[in-house]
């Protein structure tokens, strides 16, 4: 609400890796998949190096609340395990983007 430019059609991807940093990105379309990857990697690194580390976690903020987007980050890998609601919305957006998939 205080940062309307990062409130997307489908909410916001949010991380607070340190006491002085808020990472927020609008969730408008399927491009959120790439954005989420960047947010996770950035939040993880900032949390690791500090100072004032808070959390490496990423969240999906939407009108009805907050959902954590769990992930496992390795040296060369990132495995995201989004909640079912997030996956369902991505599926819906994919169907809308590619009407021939029906």
C-alpha positions, -999 to +999 in steps of 0.1 A: +000+000+000+029+024+007+047+013-025+019+011-051+045+006-079+053-029-066+017-040-061+009-061-092-023-074-105-018-107-086+001-093-056+038-088-047+068-110-043+085-098-010+117-106+009+133-088+039+168-102+040+183-075+063+170-048+087+177-021+060+165-039+029+130-047+015+129-065-018+095-062-036+084-070-071+050-068-088+033-100-097+015-092-130+022-121-153+043-153-159+074-131-158+071-135-121+089-169-124+122-152-134+116-124-110+111-148-081+144-166-089+162-132-088+145-122-055+154-155-039+190-154-049+194-118-039+176-122-005+197-153+002+230-136-005+221-104+014+209-125+044+241-145+044+264-114+043+243-091+065+247-069+085+214-071+104+202-103+088+165-110+092+154-138+068+163-153+035+126-163+029+105-151+000+068-144+003+038-138-020+017-109-006-018-107-020-051-092-008-060-122+014-027-125+031+009-137+029+022-171+017+058-182+020+074-196-012+097-223+001+129-230-018+162-249-016+192-230-029+224-249-036+257-237-051+244-242-087+208-251-082+175-234-071+145-256-064+113-236-057+084-253-041+055-228-044+022-232-026-007-248-045-024-214-049+006-200-066+009-229-090-028-227-098-025-190-107+005-197-129-014-224-147-043-200-152-020-173-165-004-198-188-038-209-202-047-172-208-014-165-225-017-196-248-054-201-258-044-230-280-036-251-250-073-257-242 
